[in-house]
Amino acid sequence: YRMLETIRQYAADQLAASGETVALRDRHLGVLRRLALDAERGLEGPELPAWLGRLDAEIDNVRAALDWALEAHPMAGLDMCVAMARYWRSRTMGSEGRDRMLAAVDAVRSLQGPESAEAARMRSILVARGLSAVAVMAVMGGGGDVTALVQESVAAARESGDPATIAEALYVSLFGPDPHAAAARHADWRSV
């Protein structure tokens, strides 16, 4: 295994010397993000075993792409994390999923600079979906304050104004420790 590390280091040095590291990492992120987004849909149906196998084979690449995304493209990273949530739950990797999702949510929330109304809306949608996914992982034993996560998710969803995101966040709120209190707290859910 030492030889493999030596070869990996040599290739990394050559890539750095070429000045194409950022472009290559961006392309890598694009390919793995597309894979995650396609898998999100595939993990909901009869192709579940095939998609789990494909993501299992690519998980190290997914992790590398997520690491780069958090550093350079937080919105893409959070989008990818949201798409990976079902995979992490299916593979009982809730702790990794939670940690990566919360890091991505924090990175997106810390973005600064002017943004259009549509970009702000998309940011709120992604944050809400990410927090909803973490809340589900917490309910399934991944740790975390479910009530606080749900409340943050519902607030971000309402900020987005997107009915589907609001409905998802309200639905997840029913999985918390006191679903009756959640239903009462969000009594306006019928208006969604």
LUMLUMNU-325458 format. One line per 3 residues: number of its first residue (from 0); for each residue x, y, z of N, C-alpha, C, O. Coordinates in pm, whole numbers, always signed. Atoms other than C-alpha are relative to their C-alpha. Example, Ala and Ser with C-alpha at 12.3 -4.5 7.8 and 13.67 -1.06 7.14 Angstrom:
% LUMLUMNU-325458
0) +89 -119 +0 +1230 -450 +780 +90 +120 +0 +194 +118 +66 | -82 -119 -6 +1367 -106 +714 -77 +109 +73 -26 +220 +90
END
This chain:
% LUMLUMNU-325458
0) +81 -120 +0 +0 +0 +0 +85 +126 +0 +37 +234 -37 | -87 -118 +2 +296 +233 +38 +21 +50 -143 +25 +170 -167 | -21 -39 +139 +350 +230 -337 -120 +79 -51 -104 +178 -123
3) +118 -72 +44 -9 +339 -396 +0 +143 +54 -36 +236 -18 | -6 -135 -58 +37 +635 -159 +106 +83 -71 +86 +202 -96 | -106 -71 +73 +361 +728 -336 -51 +45 -137 -27 +158 -179
6) +55 -34 +132 +185 +718 -673 -105 +110 +14 -108 +203 -66 | +102 -102 -23 -109 +919 -536 +65 +136 +26 +20 +237 -28 | -67 -126 -30 +127 +1184 -399 +69 +57 -124 +66 +178 -147
9) -65 -45 +124 +322 +1200 -726 -105 +61 -94 -82 +167 -152 | +105 -51 +87 -3 +1244 -923 -53 +134 +52 -79 +225 -27 | +47 -126 -57 -120 +1516 -682 +100 +112 -25 +61 +225 -55
12) -104 -100 +26 +212 +1698 -721 -1 +44 -147 +12 +162 -177 | +4 -32 +143 +191 +1678 -1101 -123 +84 -33 -115 +178 -113 | +122 -77 +22 -165 +1806 -1096 +17 +143 +51 -20 +238 -18
15) -23 -133 -57 -69 +2097 -871 +93 +81 -91 +72 +200 -112 | -95 -69 +88 +220 +2182 -1101 -66 +44 -130 -23 +142 -191 | +66 -35 +126 -14 +2189 -1400 -90 +121 +13 -126 +184 -87
18) +89 -114 -21 -230 +2459 -1242 -146 -30 -30 -227 +63 -39 | +137 +37 +35 -549 +2265 -1321 -77 -64 +115 -181 -125 +94 | +63 +66 -115 -638 +2149 -970 -144 +45 +20 -234 -37 +36
21) +135 -52 -25 -939 +2377 -927 -96 -47 -109 -207 -91 -79 | +88 +42 +110 -1082 +2297 -1270 -32 -148 +10 -146 -189 -13 | +23 +144 -11 -1038 +1924 -1215 -93 -31 +118 -183 -113 +105
24) +86 +25 -116 -1194 +1933 -867 -144 +47 -28 -239 -16 +17 | +133 -46 +38 -1486 +2135 -1007 -70 -102 -90 -189 -129 -73 | +60 +102 +88 -1542 +1876 -1281 -36 -125 +80 -143 -183 +61
27) +26 +116 -86 -1516 +1595 -1027 -126 +23 +83 -212 -65 +92 | +119 -35 -76 -1773 +1771 -808 -124 -7 -89 -227 -60 -46 | +115 +3 +91 -2004 +1813 -1109 -47 -141 -30 -167 -168 -31
30) +36 +139 +32 -1994 +1443 -1195 -63 -68 +122 -164 -137 +109 | +51 +67 -120 -2049 +1328 -836 -130 +63 +48 -216 -6 +104 | +127 -65 -35 -2321 +1584 -774 -112 -55 -87 -221 -84 -38
33) +101 +57 +90 -2508 +1458 -1080 -34 -143 +43 -151 -182 +41 | +24 +136 -48 -2465 +1102 -952 -90 +2 +123 -186 -75 +131 | +80 -9 -123 -2606 +1200 -610 -144 +41 -31 -238 -16 +25
36) +135 -45 +34 -2902 +1383 -764 -79 -109 -72 -198 -127 -46 | +66 +112 +67 -2981 +1088 -992 -33 -110 +101 -140 -171 +95 | +20 +104 -102 -2943 +849 -697 -115 +36 +92 -188 -53 +137
39) +109 -41 -88 -3185 +1054 -487 -133 -53 -52 -214 -103 +26 | +123 +52 +59 -3463 +959 -727 +2 -153 -5 -99 -218 +22 | -11 +146 +12 -3335 +603 -777 -13 -73 +132 -54 -190 +134
42) +8 +63 -132 -3323 +532 -404 -142 -9 +52 -166 -63 +160 | +140 +2 -41 -3701 +573 -386 -79 -112 -65 -197 -130 -33 | +79 +98 +73 -3801 +289 -613 +64 -137 -7 +147 -173 +76
45) -47 +138 +13 -3731 -61 -733 +149 -11 -33 +207 -119 -21 | -143 +3 +31 -3377 +34 -837 +86 +27 +123 +207 +46 +110 | -71 -27 -124 -3280 +89 -472 +128 -83 +14 +233 -25 +39
48) -124 +78 -18 -3033 -204 -453 +111 +40 -97 +228 +47 -59 | -101 -39 +99 -2857 -100 -773 +63 +134 +36 +184 +150 +26 | -54 -131 -36 -2823 +262 -657 +83 -7 +127 +185 +61 +137
51) -83 +16 -120 -2699 +157 -314 +137 -55 -37 +239 -8 +13 | -127 +57 +44 -2433 -54 -482 +87 +101 -73 +208 +107 -53 | -76 -100 +76 -2332 +225 -715 +60 +106 +94 +176 +145 +79
54) -51 -99 -95 -2302 +476 -430 +103 -61 +94 +199 +6 +132 | -102 +67 -81 -2115 +221 -217 +135 +2 -71 +239 +29 -10 | -125 +3 +78 -1858 +192 -497 +64 +138 -14 +185 +149 -31
57) -49 -136 +22 -1827 +571 -526 +12 +83 +128 +40 +202 +120 | +11 -81 -121 -1848 +674 -160 +126 +81 +29 +115 +193 +78 | -122 -79 -23 -1483 +782 -135 +7 +120 -93 +51 +228 -53
60) +6 -112 +93 -1526 +997 -445 -106 +101 +45 -85 +222 +35 | +105 -89 -51 -1851 +1138 -301 +54 +83 +115 +33 +204 +121 | -57 -72 -114 -1669 +1228 +20 +99 +107 -45 +97 +219 +5
63) -98 -97 +50 -1387 +1398 -170 -71 +117 -67 -32 +233 -48 | +75 -106 +67 -1636 +1593 -382 -70 +89 +103 -74 +211 +87 | +65 -79 -104 -1828 +1701 -70 +100 +87 +75 +70 +201 +109
66) -104 -80 -67 -1507 +1815 +99 +34 +123 -84 +46 +234 -32 | -32 -112 +89 -1424 +2029 -203 -118 +98 -8 -99 +220 -5 | +118 -86 +9 -1780 +2160 -229 -11 +91 +122 -41 +210 +108
69) +10 -83 -120 -1778 +2281 +131 +103 +111 -1 +81 +220 +52 | -106 -100 +8 -1456 +2465 +61 -27 +104 -109 +0 +223 -90 | +7 -89 +116 -1542 +2614 -277 -142 +30 -50 -165 +136 -108
72) +135 -14 +55 -1913 +2568 -361 -104 -51 +101 -165 -155 +78 | +89 +50 -107 -2128 +2541 -43 -142 -34 -45 -199 -132 +4 | +137 +30 +44 -2465 +2554 -223 -3 -137 -71 -93 -217 -47
75) -7 +130 +68 -2363 +2261 -447 +22 -111 +102 -32 -220 +88 | -25 +99 -104 -2236 +2079 -139 -125 -34 +78 -151 -151 +105 | +123 +26 -74 -2562 +2120 +49 -100 -73 -88 -169 -165 -42
78) +89 +69 +94 -2760 +2017 -258 +38 -148 -10 -50 -235 -12 | -49 +137 +8 -2545 +1705 -281 -29 -76 +130 -67 -192 +127 | +29 +63 -130 -2584 +1632 +92 -147 -38 +10 -180 -148 +54
81) +143 +29 -5 -2961 +1656 +68 -31 -122 -88 -110 -208 -49 | +22 +114 +90 -2952 +1414 -225 +54 -130 +59 +1 -237 +29 | -61 +119 -59 -2733 +1172 -24 -70 -46 +129 -37 -153 +181
84) +60 +30 -131 -2957 +1173 +287 -60 -140 +6 -37 -212 +104 | +63 +133 -2 -3154 +860 +195 +108 -109 -3 +92 -213 +61 | -110 +97 +2 -2829 +676 +117 +59 -15 +140 +76 -127 +188
87) -60 +5 -133 -2679 +767 +455 -93 -72 +98 -48 -151 +181 | +96 +69 -88 -2997 +653 +632 -5 -149 -33 -8 -232 +58 | +9 +141 +41 -3013 +329 +431 +122 -80 +42 +112 -199 +71
90) -126 +68 -35 -2653 +245 +513 +39 +22 +146 +153 -3 +184 | -23 -32 -142 -2685 +345 +882 +128 +82 +19 +210 +55 +106 | -112 -95 -7 -2433 +622 +824 -55 +136 +43 -9 +241 -3
93) +66 -122 -42 -2652 +878 +1000 +94 +101 +62 +76 +222 +43 | -93 -94 -63 -2365 +1027 +1199 +80 +76 -105 +96 +198 -96 | -74 -67 +108 -2161 +1097 +887 -92 +95 -75 -55 +208 -104
96) +97 -83 +71 -2469 +1228 +709 -33 +125 +77 -32 +235 +21 | +33 -115 -85 -2565 +1452 +1000 +115 +101 +3 +95 +221 -15 | -115 -91 -10 -2213 +1594 +1036 +24 +74 -131 +48 +195 -131
99) -23 -65 +130 -2173 +1661 +665 -112 +98 -33 -88 +207 -84 | +115 -86 +29 -2524 +1805 +633 +6 +128 +83 -15 +237 +30 | -7 -119 -85 -2482 +2040 +930 +115 +91 -41 +102 +213 -37
102) -113 -82 +49 -2141 +2154 +801 -40 +74 -127 -5 +191 -143 | +44 -65 +123 -2298 +2226 +462 -102 +110 +29 -97 +217 -31 | +98 -103 -38 -2592 +2412 +621 +72 +122 +56 +41 +235 +18
105) -77 -112 -57 -2347 +2624 +822 +75 +76 -108 +79 +199 -107 | -75 -65 +108 -2137 +2692 +512 -92 +86 -86 -56 +197 -125 | +95 -75 +82 -2442 +2802 +313 -52 +122 +76 -64 +231 +20
108) +47 -113 -81 -2570 +3018 +597 +105 +109 +13 +71 +226 +31 | -105 -100 -17 -2233 +3191 +619 +39 +70 -130 +123 +160 -129 | -29 -68 +127 -2226 +3289 +251 -36 +148 +13 -139 +183 +69
111) +21 -143 -9 -2197 +3663 +219 -3 +60 -140 +38 -3 -237 | +4 -69 +127 -2252 +3911 -55 -142 +11 -52 -233 -56 -3 | +134 -21 +55 -2545 +4028 -261 -48 -125 -74 +30 -196 -136
114) +57 +110 +76 -2780 +3769 -401 -140 +40 -45 -207 +123 +17 | +132 -30 +53 -3094 +3779 -607 -106 -61 +92 -76 -144 +178 | +111 +56 -78 -3433 +3703 -457 -12 -150 -25 -41 -225 +68
117) +8 +143 +32 -3431 +3367 -637 +112 -78 +68 +90 -189 +115 | -112 +67 -67 -3086 +3280 -497 -28 -12 +150 +2 -115 +211 | +35 +4 -142 -3206 +3367 -145 -107 -106 +25 -103 -177 +126
120) +105 +101 -12 -3513 +3150 -199 +58 -140 -9 +22 -228 +70 | -64 +131 +15 -3301 +2857 -318 +83 -35 +123 +85 -150 +167 | -79 +23 -121 -3072 +2899 -19 -93 -46 +113 -61 -142 +183
123) +94 +38 -105 -3372 +2882 +217 -57 -140 -22 -74 -217 +73 | +51 +134 +32 -3508 +2575 +39 +103 -106 +36 +70 -206 +100 | -105 +99 -30 -3175 +2391 +64 +24 -13 +150 +39 -124 +201
126) -21 +5 -145 -3127 +2486 +430 -116 -76 +66 -92 -161 +152 | +116 +69 -58 -3481 +2370 +514 +6 -149 -29 -17 -230 +61 | -7 +143 +35 -3437 +2041 +327 +113 -69 +74 +99 -183 +117
129) -112 +57 -74 -3099 +1984 +491 -35 -22 +146 -7 -128 +202 | +38 +14 -142 -3233 +2048 +840 -108 -106 +18 -108 -178 +118 | +102 +107 -7 -3535 +1825 +771 +67 -137 -7 +30 -228 +67
132) -71 +129 +12 -3300 +1545 +664 +75 -33 +128 +76 -148 +171 | -71 +24 -126 -3091 +1587 +980 -99 -37 +110 -70 -123 +193 | +102 +34 -99 -3409 +1580 +1190 -45 -145 -15 -62 -216 +85
135) +38 +140 +22 -3510 +1250 +1030 +111 -93 +49 +83 -195 +112 | -112 +81 -49 -3161 +1111 +1100 +3 -3 +152 +33 -106 +213 | +2 -6 -146 -3191 +1228 +1460 -110 -90 +57 -89 -158 +157
138) +109 +87 -45 -3526 +1052 +1498 +42 -147 -12 +5 -229 +72 | -42 +138 +24 -3365 +736 +1359 +121 -39 +85 +175 -148 +69 | -109 +35 -91 -3093 +750 +1624 +132 +66 -29 +234 +29 +29
141) -124 -65 +35 -2837 +979 +1472 +40 +113 +93 +142 +178 +70 | -33 -106 -96 -2840 +1223 +1764 -47 +136 -47 -69 +158 -166 | +41 -135 +31 -2942 +1584 +1779 -135 +32 +63 -213 -58 +94
144) +124 -47 -59 -3225 +1790 +1918 -106 +9 -111 -108 +105 -188 | +99 +10 +108 -3515 +1689 +1692 -89 +124 -3 -114 +180 -109 | +93 -113 -5 -3744 +1968 +1811 +65 +126 -56 +5 +197 -136
147) -70 -120 +49 -3486 +2242 +1748 +25 -9 -150 +8 +89 -222 | -26 +18 +143 -3393 +2098 +1408 -127 +23 -81 -125 +90 -185 | +127 -15 +71 -3757 +2081 +1303 -43 +146 -2 -87 +196 -105
150) +40 -141 -5 -3828 +2435 +1420 +84 +85 -96 +31 +173 -164 | -86 -72 +94 -3527 +2565 +1225 -39 -32 -144 -41 +56 -229 | +38 +41 +134 -3634 +2366 +921 -129 +68 -44 -139 +119 -156
153) +129 -62 +33 -3991 +2497 +932 +20 +150 -23 -39 +207 -115 | -25 -144 +17 -3864 +2856 +975 +66 +28 -135 +27 +120 -205 | -68 -20 +130 -3629 +2823 +675 -96 -29 -115 -94 +41 -216
156) +96 +34 +105 -3904 +2658 +470 -99 +113 -20 -131 +150 -134 | +95 -112 +11 -4147 +2938 +548 +67 +121 -65 +6 +193 -143 | -74 -112 +60 -3879 +3191 +457 +10 -17 -151 +7 +82 -225
159) -11 +25 +144 -3847 +3024 +117 -131 +27 -73 -131 +67 -189 | +130 -18 +63 -4219 +3048 +51 -37 -113 -94 -140 -106 -161 | +25 +112 +90 -4200 +2719 -139 -94 -101 +66 -57 -161 +167
162) +99 +88 -65 -4513 +2512 -63 +51 -143 +21 +23 -202 +125 | -48 +138 -15 -4342 +2175 -122 +101 -10 +114 +100 -107 +190 | -100 +1 -107 -4054 +2262 +111 -67 +20 +135 -30 -45 +233
165) +75 -22 -125 -4294 +2392 +377 -71 -130 +39 -67 -170 +156 | +72 +124 -28 -4501 +2072 +349 +96 -107 +50 +64 -179 +144 | -99 +98 -43 -4188 +1855 +380 +44 +26 +144 +52 -66 +225
168) -44 -35 -135 -4070 +2043 +691 -110 -27 +102 -82 -77 +211 | +111 +26 -92 -4415 +2024 +852 -23 -149 +18 -51 -195 +129 | +14 +146 -8 -4439 +1654 +772 +106 -59 +93 +75 -142 +179
171) -109 +50 -85 -4098 +1588 +932 -24 +37 +146 +14 -37 +236 | +24 -42 -138 -4209 +1783 +1239 -87 -100 +75 -82 -107 +198 | +87 +99 -64 -4462 +1507 +1307 +76 -121 +51 +20 -202 +125
174) -82 +112 -45 -4178 +1258 +1364 +73 +29 +130 +140 -59 +184 | -70 -39 -122 -4048 +1446 +1666 -54 -71 +123 -141 -158 +113 | +39 +68 -123 -4089 +1343 +2028 -147 +21 +39 -204 -61 +110
177) +140 -26 -35 -4437 +1499 +2056 -74 +47 -125 -87 +167 -148 | +66 -38 +126 -4626 +1489 +1724 -125 +84 +21 -157 +167 -64 | +121 -80 -25 -4942 +1632 +1880 +36 +147 +23 -32 +237 -26
180) -45 -137 -23 -4754 +1939 +2002 +47 +63 -131 +21 +180 -157 | -46 -52 +129 -4593 +1974 +1659 -119 +38 -88 -119 +143 -152 | +119 -29 +80 -4932 +1957 +1489 -69 +127 +50 -115 +209 -29
183) +62 -121 -57 -5069 +2221 +1728 +85 +123 -29 +32 +230 -60 | -92 -112 +22 -4760 +2441 +1687 -8 +49 -145 +10 +168 -172 | +7 -34 +143 -4801 +2434 +1308 -143 -18 -50 -165 -83 -152
186) +142 +20 +28 -5180 +2452 +1302 -40 +49 -139 -144 +9 -192 | +33 -54 +132 -5173 +2638 +972 +45 -93 -113 +42 -52 -229 | -50 +91 +102 -5038 +2330 +787 -100 -26 -111 -61 -57 -224
189) +100 +26 +102 -5365 +2289 +604 +3 +104 -112 -46 +79 -222 | -3 -107 +102 -5301 +2616 +419 +112 -20 -101 +122 +56 -197 | -114 +22 +91 -4992 +2474 +248 -49 -64 -127 +31 -92 -217
END
